[in-house]
Amino acid sequence: MRMNAVITTPPARHNFFFFYLYPHPSCSTRAISTLFFHSPHSSPSLSTSFSFFQNPNFLTGNSLFHSMQRFCSGSRMSRNKAMVESLQRYGVIRSNKVAEVMESIDRALFVPNGAGAYIDSPMSIGYNATISAPHMHAMCLQLLEKNLQPGMHALDIGSGSGYLTACFGMMVGPEGRAVGVEHIPELVSSAIENIQKSAAAQLLKDGSLSVHAADGRKGWPEFAPYDAIHVGAAAPEIPPALIDQLKPGGRMVIPVGNMFQDLKVVDKKSDGSISIHTETSVRYVPLTSREDQLRGF
């Protein structure tokens, strides 16, 4: 079996280095993960865990990141809280606000039948779409936090299950505007149903949160410009319409690439100029037309 190797190096403050072997798309979905831990006060040590699994979402999931444990006991909300606390321990969540919002929006409401909702893995939601792994949602919320303050405008492209759109709504509040755009009408309907069951239901009812069926590559001009834009699928290049709809001082987080993808952070300065940096390597489903998505890309 042909294997690809990727090394992800989180910010130095975490002191973790993750080495992943993952299969070429033509091979079966097996993964081997090795965790290197380095303490600044001691010599490096090596801890190895082998996790072999048949997971149809692995290659269409988002990150080359060490998986969290499964949370099986306790009530649903307590397991959701345990998931968030684990992300805090790993250093993915560093903000109290991000933790508070992710605790308030129960991920199980956005996963079909709630099955496996608290496992750190992307999951299929139908129509060749996925809900991202919890750590990717947390990472994107962290990267966008300063642009998700009360009263700000946020755009979620490829909103899928509606989970991150609901989180955006909770962060910008009723005085802000959170907009989800998804090109599969059936997913728009299910996202609205999911949000109606969640802590963001009142925002949807009041109209400060909305989900629309449209081609996300064109953005959603009605409520532009946006302080924050998140794109939940990989574009071969950054769509110009999204750059145009980003507010000066705004930030966009978008995966870019085809087989090899990077999570790009796009900042628009006050003079309208753009700066872009790479945050990490990722693996997302492609940002494409509705027809291509339904055909399986």
C-alpha positions as CSV (number, residue, x, y, z in Angstrom):
1,M,0.0,0.0,0.0
2,R,1.4,3.4,-0.9
3,M,1.6,5.7,2.1
4,N,2.0,9.5,2.3
5,A,3.8,11.0,5.3
6,V,3.0,14.4,6.7
7,I,4.5,16.2,9.7
8,T,2.3,18.8,11.5
9,T,4.1,21.1,13.9
10,P,1.7,23.0,16.2
11,P,2.8,26.3,17.7
12,A,5.9,25.9,19.9
13,R,3.9,26.6,23.1
14,H,2.2,23.2,22.7
15,N,5.5,21.2,22.6
16,F,3.8,18.5,20.6
17,F,4.9,17.2,17.2
18,F,2.5,14.9,15.3
19,F,3.7,12.5,12.6
20,Y,1.1,10.8,10.5
21,L,1.2,8.2,7.8
22,Y,-2.0,8.2,5.8
23,P,-2.9,6.3,2.6
24,H,-3.0,7.5,-0.9
25,P,-6.6,8.0,-1.9
26,S,-6.6,4.9,-4.1
27,C,-5.8,2.7,-1.0
28,S,-7.8,1.6,2.0
29,T,-8.3,4.2,4.8
30,R,-5.8,3.1,7.4
31,A,-3.9,5.5,9.5
32,I,-0.9,5.2,11.8
33,S,-0.3,8.1,14.1
34,T,2.8,8.7,16.2
35,L,3.0,11.3,18.9
36,F,6.3,12.9,19.8
37,F,6.4,14.8,23.0
38,H,9.2,17.2,23.8
39,S,9.5,18.9,27.1
40,P,11.6,22.1,27.2
41,H,13.0,20.9,30.5
42,S,14.1,17.4,29.5
43,S,15.3,15.3,26.6
44,P,12.7,14.3,23.9
45,S,10.8,11.2,24.6
46,L,8.8,9.1,22.1
47,S,5.3,7.7,22.6
48,T,3.8,5.6,19.8
49,S,0.2,4.5,19.3
50,F,-1.1,2.6,16.4
51,S,-4.7,3.2,15.4
52,F,-5.9,1.1,12.5
53,F,-9.4,1.8,11.4
54,Q,-11.7,1.6,8.4
55,N,-13.2,5.1,8.4
56,P,-14.7,6.3,5.1
57,N,-14.4,9.9,6.3
58,F,-10.7,9.9,7.1
59,L,-9.5,11.2,3.7
60,T,-12.4,13.6,3.5
61,G,-11.8,14.8,7.0
62,N,-9.9,17.7,8.0
63,S,-6.7,17.4,9.9
64,L,-3.6,15.4,10.5
65,F,-4.0,15.8,14.2
66,H,-3.8,13.4,17.1
67,S,-7.2,12.0,17.9
68,M,-8.9,12.5,21.2
69,Q,-10.4,9.7,23.2
70,R,-14.1,8.7,22.9
71,F,-16.4,10.0,25.5
72,C,-19.0,7.3,26.2
73,S,-20.3,7.9,29.7
74,G,-22.5,10.6,31.2
75,S,-25.3,12.7,29.8
76,R,-25.1,14.1,26.3
77,M,-24.3,17.6,27.5
78,S,-21.7,16.3,29.9
79,R,-20.0,14.4,27.1
80,N,-20.1,17.6,25.0
81,K,-18.4,19.4,27.8
82,A,-15.8,16.7,28.2
83,M,-15.0,17.0,24.5
84,V,-14.4,20.7,24.9
85,E,-12.3,20.2,28.1
86,S,-10.1,17.7,26.2
87,L,-9.6,20.3,23.4
88,Q,-8.6,22.8,26.1
89,R,-6.1,20.3,27.6
90,Y,-4.6,19.7,24.1
91,G,-4.2,23.5,23.7
92,V,-6.5,23.7,20.7
93,I,-8.9,25.9,22.7
94,R,-7.2,28.7,24.5
95,S,-10.1,31.1,24.8
96,N,-12.8,31.0,27.5
97,K,-15.3,32.4,25.0
98,V,-14.6,29.7,22.4
99,A,-15.0,27.0,25.1
100,E,-18.2,28.5,26.4
101,V,-19.7,28.6,22.9
102,M,-18.7,25.1,22.0
103,E,-20.1,23.8,25.3
104,S,-23.4,25.6,24.6
105,I,-23.9,24.1,21.1
106,D,-24.3,20.3,21.5
107,R,-22.5,18.7,18.6
108,A,-24.8,15.6,18.8
109,L,-27.7,17.8,17.4
110,F,-25.7,18.2,14.2
111,V,-24.6,14.7,13.6
112,P,-27.0,12.2,12.0
113,N,-28.7,10.3,14.9
114,G,-26.1,11.8,17.2
115,A,-23.9,8.8,16.7
116,G,-20.2,9.3,17.5
117,A,-20.8,13.0,18.0
118,Y,-18.0,13.5,20.5
119,I,-15.3,11.6,18.7
120,D,-12.6,13.8,17.3
121,S,-13.3,12.9,13.7
122,P,-15.2,14.3,10.7
123,M,-18.4,12.4,10.0
124,S,-20.6,12.0,7.0
125,I,-23.8,14.0,6.9
126,G,-25.0,12.8,3.5
127,Y,-24.7,14.2,0.0
128,N,-21.0,13.6,0.0
129,A,-20.6,16.2,2.7
130,T,-19.1,16.0,6.2
131,I,-19.2,17.7,9.5
132,S,-15.6,18.7,10.5
133,A,-13.8,17.1,13.4
134,P,-14.3,19.0,16.7
135,H,-10.7,20.2,16.8
136,M,-11.0,21.8,13.4
137,H,-14.1,23.7,14.5
138,A,-12.2,24.8,17.6
139,M,-9.1,25.8,15.6
140,C,-11.2,27.9,13.2
141,L,-13.1,29.6,16.1
142,Q,-9.8,30.4,17.7
143,L,-8.4,31.9,14.5
144,L,-11.5,34.0,14.0
145,E,-12.3,34.9,17.6
146,K,-11.3,38.6,17.3
147,N,-13.5,38.9,14.3
148,L,-16.5,37.3,16.0
149,Q,-17.2,39.9,18.6
150,P,-20.8,41.0,19.4
151,G,-22.3,43.0,16.6
152,M,-19.9,41.7,13.9
153,H,-20.9,39.9,10.7
154,A,-19.8,36.3,10.0
155,L,-20.1,34.2,6.9
156,D,-19.9,30.4,6.9
157,I,-19.4,28.9,3.4
158,G,-20.3,25.2,3.0
159,S,-22.2,25.4,6.2
160,G,-23.3,21.7,5.9
161,S,-24.8,20.6,9.3
162,G,-25.1,24.2,10.5
163,Y,-22.9,23.6,13.6
164,L,-20.3,26.3,13.0
165,T,-22.9,28.7,11.8
166,A,-24.7,28.2,15.1
167,C,-21.4,28.8,16.9
168,F,-20.8,32.0,14.9
169,G,-24.3,33.2,15.8
170,M,-23.6,32.6,19.5
171,M,-20.4,34.6,19.3
172,V,-21.7,37.6,17.4
173,G,-25.0,37.7,19.3
174,P,-28.4,39.0,18.3
175,E,-26.9,42.4,17.5
176,G,-24.6,40.7,14.9
177,R,-25.3,38.7,11.8
178,A,-24.3,35.0,11.2
179,V,-24.9,33.7,7.7
180,G,-24.5,30.1,6.4
181,V,-24.4,29.3,2.7
182,E,-24.8,25.7,1.5
183,H,-25.5,24.6,-2.1
184,I,-27.4,21.4,-1.2
185,P,-31.0,22.4,-0.4
186,E,-31.6,19.3,1.6
187,L,-28.6,20.1,3.9
188,V,-29.9,23.7,4.3
189,S,-33.2,22.3,5.5
190,S,-31.6,19.9,7.9
191,A,-29.2,22.6,9.2
192,I,-32.2,24.8,10.0
193,E,-33.8,21.9,11.9
194,N,-30.6,21.3,13.8
195,I,-30.2,24.9,14.8
196,Q,-33.8,25.0,15.9
197,K,-33.0,22.3,18.5
198,S,-29.9,24.1,19.7
199,A,-29.0,27.1,22.0
200,A,-28.9,29.2,18.8
201,A,-32.6,28.7,18.1
202,Q,-33.7,32.2,19.2
203,L,-31.1,33.8,16.9
204,L,-32.6,31.9,14.0
205,K,-36.1,32.9,15.0
206,D,-35.1,36.6,15.3
207,G,-33.3,36.6,12.0
208,S,-29.8,37.5,13.1
209,L,-28.8,33.9,12.1
210,S,-29.8,32.5,8.7
211,V,-28.9,29.7,6.3
212,H,-29.2,29.9,2.5
213,A,-29.1,27.6,-0.5
214,A,-26.6,29.1,-2.9
215,D,-23.1,28.6,-4.5
216,G,-20.8,29.5,-1.7
217,R,-18.0,30.4,-4.1
218,K,-20.0,33.6,-4.7
219,G,-20.4,34.4,-1.0
220,W,-23.5,36.1,0.2
221,P,-23.4,39.8,-0.8
222,E,-26.6,40.8,1.1
223,F,-25.0,41.2,4.5
224,A,-21.4,42.0,3.3
225,P,-18.9,43.1,4.2
226,Y,-18.0,40.4,6.7
227,D,-15.6,40.6,9.7
228,A,-15.1,36.8,9.6
229,I,-15.4,34.3,6.8
230,H,-15.0,30.6,7.2
231,V,-14.9,28.2,4.3
232,G,-15.6,24.5,5.1
233,A,-14.3,23.0,1.9
234,A,-11.0,23.2,-0.1
235,A,-10.8,25.6,-3.0
236,P,-8.1,25.2,-5.7
237,E,-7.6,29.0,-5.2
238,I,-9.2,31.6,-3.0
239,P,-12.5,32.8,-4.6
240,P,-12.2,36.5,-5.5
241,A,-15.9,37.1,-4.4
242,L,-14.9,36.1,-0.9
243,I,-12.0,38.5,-0.9
244,D,-14.3,41.3,-2.1
245,Q,-16.8,40.5,0.7
246,L,-14.2,40.5,3.4
247,K,-14.3,43.7,5.4
248,P,-11.1,45.8,5.9
249,G,-9.8,44.5,9.2
250,G,-11.6,41.2,8.5
251,R,-10.2,37.7,8.5
252,M,-11.0,34.6,6.4
253,V,-10.0,31.0,7.1
254,I,-10.1,28.8,4.1
255,P,-8.5,25.4,3.1
256,V,-6.7,25.7,-0.3
257,G,-5.3,23.0,-2.5
258,N,-6.3,19.8,-4.2
259,M,-4.7,16.6,-3.0
260,F,-2.4,18.5,-0.7
261,Q,-4.1,21.3,1.2
262,D,-3.2,24.0,3.6
263,L,-5.4,26.0,5.9
264,K,-4.9,29.6,4.9
265,V,-5.5,32.6,7.1
266,V,-6.4,35.7,5.0
267,D,-6.3,39.1,6.6
268,K,-7.5,42.2,4.8
269,K,-5.8,45.3,6.1
270,S,-7.5,48.7,6.6
271,D,-6.1,49.9,3.3
272,G,-7.6,46.9,1.5
273,S,-4.3,45.0,1.0
274,I,-4.2,41.3,1.7
275,S,-1.9,39.2,3.7
276,I,-2.0,35.4,3.7
277,H,-0.3,32.8,5.9
278,T,-0.5,29.1,6.3
279,E,-1.8,27.7,9.6
280,T,-1.5,24.0,9.1
281,S,-1.9,21.1,6.6
282,V,-5.4,19.8,6.3
283,R,-7.7,17.5,4.3
284,Y,-11.1,18.7,3.3
285,V,-13.7,17.8,0.7
286,P,-13.5,20.0,-2.3
287,L,-15.3,23.3,-2.8
288,T,-17.1,22.6,-6.0
289,S,-20.4,22.8,-7.8
290,R,-23.5,21.1,-6.5
291,E,-23.6,18.8,-9.5
292,D,-20.0,17.6,-9.0
293,Q,-20.5,17.1,-5.3
294,L,-23.6,15.0,-5.8
295,R,-21.7,12.9,-8.4
296,G,-19.0,12.3,-5.9
297,F,-16.6,15.0,-7.2
